[in-house]
Amino acid sequence: MSKTVYEVVSKVMNVPITELNDNSGPETIESWDSYNSLLLVDELEAEFNVSFSLEEIIDSPNVATIKKHLKNHGVS
C-alpha cells in the first residue's frame, strides 16, 4: 500500500517519488495546497475504493497519517 500512496501523492503534487517520505505534507511540499489536498483525497479514494470521513480529511497532515487512515479502512 505504501508504494501506491507515494505514487498517488507524487502524481497529484507533481513531485518526484524519491522526494517523498512519511513526514511529507503541506509543510514540506510547496504544491500541497488546499486544492491539491482535495484532488489527493479524490485520487486516494478512487485508487483504494474507500471513502474518507470529513474528520479523516481534516486530520491528514502527512503521508503517515494518510496511511493510518487507509489501514483503518482495511487497506493493507
C-alpha positions, 0 to 999 in steps of 0.5 A: 500500500505504501508504494501506491500512496507515494505514487498517488501523492507524487502524481497529484503534487507533481513531485518526484517519488524519491522526494517523498517520505512519511513526514511529507505534507503541506509543510514540506511540499510547496504544491500541497495546497488546499486544492491539491489536498482535495484532488489527493483525497479524490485520487486516494479514494478512487485508487483504494475504493474507500471513502474518507470521513470529513474528520479523516480529511481534516486530520491528514497532515502527512503521508503517515497519517494518510496511511493510518487512515487507509489501514483503518479502512482495511487497506493493507 
